[in-house]
């Protein structure tokens, strides 16, 4: 079996195709290309804003996602990102964001639109602590690990975790659920993923 290198664009396409088929979540849009993402009820809008840095800062364009409550005009900064971020509404209350941190990794965040609390963030390091022992080598020993959120249902974040590298040259893929209230994670390996 020949392995083709996965580019950031291909990784994003796989993520977008897998989550856009979910009926309970709105389609993902990719920032900064997208101008705005409205909540299903039209009450909130997410917009990307470029941030200017000092000449001594890390080279690259930093962006920030802002949440605007349209009826009141209130706004708050959700997060900063470098590169691209895919975002979708899961109901009117939760915004699911996947930040592509580099060509080798991504992380998933869940923001509450109605409560200005810290987001839930799941990345490779967090998952290593949460998954069962038998799943940890795939996360620790592969240099490409992507954590992509798809939707929130009844306070459960649905995730796809996939990657490849020295431990899994043919790749691995897990479907996971993270309960937002308890902070518990469960994962199953998809058949035919190795």
C-alpha positions in Angstrom: 0.0 0.0 0.0 1.5 3.3 -1.0 1.1 6.2 1.4 0.6 9.7 0.1 1.7 12.6 2.2 -1.2 14.4 3.8 -1.1 18.1 3.3 -2.8 20.7 5.5 -5.4 21.2 2.7 -6.1 17.5 2.5 -6.4 17.2 6.3 -8.9 20.1 6.3 -10.9 18.5 3.4 -11.2 15.2 5.3 -12.3 17.0 8.4 -14.9 19.1 6.5 -16.3 16.2 4.6 -16.7 14.1 7.7 -18.5 16.8 9.7 -20.6 18.3 7.0 -22.6 15.1 6.7 -23.8 15.4 10.2 -27.4 16.6 10.3 -27.3 18.2 13.7 -24.4 20.5 13.1 -24.2 23.4 10.6 -21.6 23.2 7.8 -18.1 24.1 8.8 -16.6 27.3 7.3 -12.8 28.0 7.1 -11.5 31.2 8.6 -9.9 33.6 7.7 -11.3 33.0 4.2 -14.9 33.0 5.5 -16.2 36.5 6.3 -18.8 35.5 8.9 -20.6 32.5 10.4 -24.1 33.2 11.7 -25.7 31.0 14.4 -28.8 29.1 13.2 -31.1 31.5 15.0 -29.2 34.6 13.7 -28.5 35.9 17.2 -24.7 35.4 17.1 -22.0 35.9 14.4 -18.4 34.7 14.5 -15.9 36.9 12.6 -12.2 36.6 12.0 -10.1 39.7 12.8 -6.4 40.1 11.8 -4.2 41.2 14.7 -1.1 43.3 14.2 2.0 42.2 16.0 5.3 44.0 16.8 8.2 43.6 14.4 10.0 41.4 16.9 7.1 39.0 17.2 6.8 35.6 15.5 6.5 36.0 11.7 3.1 35.3 10.3 -0.4 36.7 10.4 -2.3 36.1 13.6 -6.0 36.1 13.5 -8.6 36.1 16.2 -12.2 34.7 16.3 -14.7 37.1 17.8 -18.2 36.3 18.9 -20.8 39.1 18.3 -24.2 39.1 19.9 -26.1 41.0 17.1 -29.2 42.2 19.0 -27.1 43.8 21.8 -23.9 44.7 20.0 -21.8 42.9 22.7 -18.7 41.1 21.5 -16.0 39.0 23.0 -12.8 37.5 21.7 -12.9 33.7 21.6 -9.4 32.7 20.6 -6.4 33.5 18.4 -5.1 31.3 15.7 -2.3 31.2 13.1 -3.1 29.7 9.7 -6.7 28.4 9.5 -9.5 27.5 11.8 -12.7 25.5 10.8 -15.8 26.5 12.7 -19.4 25.3 12.9 -22.4 25.9 15.1 -23.8 22.9 16.9 -27.2 24.2 17.9 -27.5 27.9 18.8 -25.5 27.5 22.0 -22.2 25.8 21.0 -19.5 26.8 18.6 -17.1 24.0 17.6 -13.7 25.1 16.3 -10.8 23.0 14.9 -7.6 24.9 14.9 -4.9 23.6 12.5 -1.9 24.4 14.6 0.6 23.1 12.1 0.9 20.7 9.2 1.2 17.9 11.8 -1.5 18.6 14.4 -4.9 20.2 15.2 -7.0 20.7 18.3 -10.7 21.0 19.0 -12.3 23.7 21.0 -15.9 24.2 22.2 -17.2 27.6 23.1 -20.5 28.4 24.7 -22.3 31.3 23.1 -24.4 32.0 26.1 -21.9 31.7 28.9 -18.5 33.5 28.7 -16.5 30.7 30.2 -13.2 29.2 29.2 -13.6 26.9 26.2 -13.1 23.1 26.4 -9.9 22.4 24.5 -8.8 18.9 23.4 -5.4 18.3 21.8 -2.8 15.5 21.6 -1.4 16.2 25.1 -4.8 16.3 26.7 -6.0 13.1 25.0 -2.9 11.2 26.1 -4.0 11.7 29.7 -7.6 10.8 29.0 -7.6 7.8 26.6 -7.2 4.2 27.8 -3.6 3.0 28.1 -3.8 0.8 25.0 -4.6 3.9 22.8 -1.7 6.1 24.1 1.1 4.8 21.8 -0.8 5.9 18.7 -0.9 9.5 20.2 2.6 9.5 21.6 4.6 7.8 18.9 3.0 9.3 15.7 4.2 12.7 14.6 0.9 13.5 12.8 -2.1 13.6 15.2 -5.3 15.6 14.3 -8.1 16.2 16.8 -11.2 17.5 15.0 -14.5 18.4 16.6 -17.7 17.7 14.7 -20.7 18.6 16.9 -22.1 18.8 20.4 -25.2 16.8 21.3 -26.7 16.8 24.8 -23.4 18.2 26.2 -21.2 15.6 24.5 -18.6 16.7 22.1 -18.1 14.3 19.2 -14.5 14.1 17.8 -12.5 12.3 15.2 -8.9 11.7 16.2 -6.6 10.4 13.4 -3.0 10.5 12.3 0.0 8.5 11.1 3.7 8.3 11.7 6.3 5.9 12.9 3.9 3.9 15.2 1.1 3.7 12.6 2.5 4.0 9.1 -0.8 3.0 7.7 -2.6 5.5 9.9 -5.1 5.3 12.8 -8.6 6.7 13.3 -10.7 6.9 16.4 -14.3 8.2 16.9 -14.5 9.8 20.3 -17.0 11.3 22.6 -16.1 13.8 25.4 -18.7 14.7 28.0 -18.4 18.4 28.7 -19.9 18.2 32.2 -17.9 15.3 33.5 -14.8 15.6 31.4 -14.8 11.9 30.5 -13.6 10.6 27.1 -14.5 7.4 25.3 -13.0 6.3 22.0 -13.5 3.4 19.5 -11.1 2.6 16.7 -12.7 2.6 13.3 -12.4 -0.6 11.5 -10.1 -0.7 8.5 -8.2 2.3 9.8 -4.8 0.6 10.2 
